[in-house]
Amino acid sequence: MAKEIYSPVVIRPKEVDYAIKLMLTATALGALVGYLNIPTAPGQDYFQAYIYLIFLGVLINIYFVYHVSRNKDWARKFYIILTLVTFLVYLPQLLAIFVTTPLNGLLQFIDMSIQVLAVYFLMRQESKNWFLLIKKGKRL
């Protein structure tokens, strides 16, 4: 019975690299869009709370980017689910944002498109295979 030998070097596929770059781009653009969409009505006392929420969102996205880059399949799945859920929540609101502030609507549409593109790359077969290596015990 021959013992299987696995390579200690597992190269990350280019699809995962593209997804990570897109996730980082979407995070930065999302922070900008979030800041631009803060209500600026006179007497608005919630400005600081909105800033903290934007910062929290950026931290969560960076957390997922880090774990996706470390070959954690749970992070990939969770990011895909969160992206699809937020896409379904914000898509109906996008038309109203386009009507009131066209620039913010365009930026938010671009941000959502980048996130969906990142999900596409994370769902490609090459990406799935790379994430499944750890489950099969082929990663050292």
N, C-alpha and C positions, 0 to 999 in steps of 0.2 A: 504494500500500500504506500503510494508515494505521498509525501507530505507536500501540501500546496504552499508555494512561496508567493507572498504578496509584496508588491513594491511599497517601500515606505514613503514614496513620494506620490501624492495624488494631485494631479494638476486640475485646478479649477477650470471648468469649461468657460468659453468666452460668453456664453449666454448668461451665466451667473455674474460675470464681470459687468456685462451690459446692464443687468438688472440692478446691481449694486450702485452703479453710476446713476442710473435713472432714479433709484430710490433717494439718493442723496440730492439730486437735482430737484425732485419733487418736494423734498423736505425744505430746501431753501426757498423754493418758489411758494410753497404752502405757507411758510412763515411770513413772506412778503404779502401774500394775498390776505392772510389773516389780519395782519397789521392794517392793511388798506381798507378792510371791511369793518373795522371797529367803528361803531356808531359815534358820530362826533356832534351830537346834539348838545346845545348849551346846558350846563348843569349836569352833565353825564358823570356820575360818580364811579362808574364801573370800569374806567379805563385801565386801572392797575390790575383788576381781576382779569380782564381780557388779555393783557400782556402776559400774566402768569399762565393762563390757559394756552396761549400760543407757545410759550416756552416749554410747557409740559408736553404739548404735542410734538415739538421738535425733539425733546429728549426721548420720548417713546419711539419715534421714528428712527433715531440714531441707535437706540437699543436693538431694534429689529434688524437694522442694517448690520450692526456688529455681529449678531448671532447668525444671520444669514451667511455672512462672510466666513464664519467659523463652522459652517456645514451643519447647522442645526435645523433639521427638517421641521420641527415644531414651529420655529420662527417663520419659516417659509409659508407653512400652512396658515398660521395665524395672520401673517401680513396679507395673504391672498384674501382671506375671509374678511378682515377689516377693510381692505380696499374696496371689495365688492359691496359691502354693507354701506360704507360711506358714499360710494358712488350712487347707490340707489336712494340714499337719503338726500344728497345734494343735487342730484340731477333735476328733480322738479323745481328746485329753487333757483336753478341757473338762469332760467328765462327771466325771472323777476330781477335778478342781479344785472342781466344784460340791459334791461329797460331802464333801471335807475342809474347804474354806473357801468357804462359799456367797457371801460378799461378793466375794471375789477372782474367783470364777467368773463372777458376774454382771458385774463390771467388765470382765473379759476378753471376755465375750460381747458387751458393748456396744462395746468397742474394735474387735473383729473386724467387727461389723456396720457401724460407721462406715467402716472401711477398705473393705469391700465396696461400700458406698454411694458412696464416693469413686471406686472403680474403675468403677462404673456410670456416673457422670457423665463420667469420662474416656473412656468408650467410646461415648458418645452421638455421633450424627452431627455435631452442631454443634461438638463438641470435636475430632473427627477432622478436620473441614474446617479449623479454625483451626490445627491442628498441621501440616496438609499445605500451608498457604500458603507456608511457607518452602521446601518442596521444589519447588513450582511456580514459584518466583521472583517471587511477587507481594508479597513483604514487603520493604520498604526498610529 
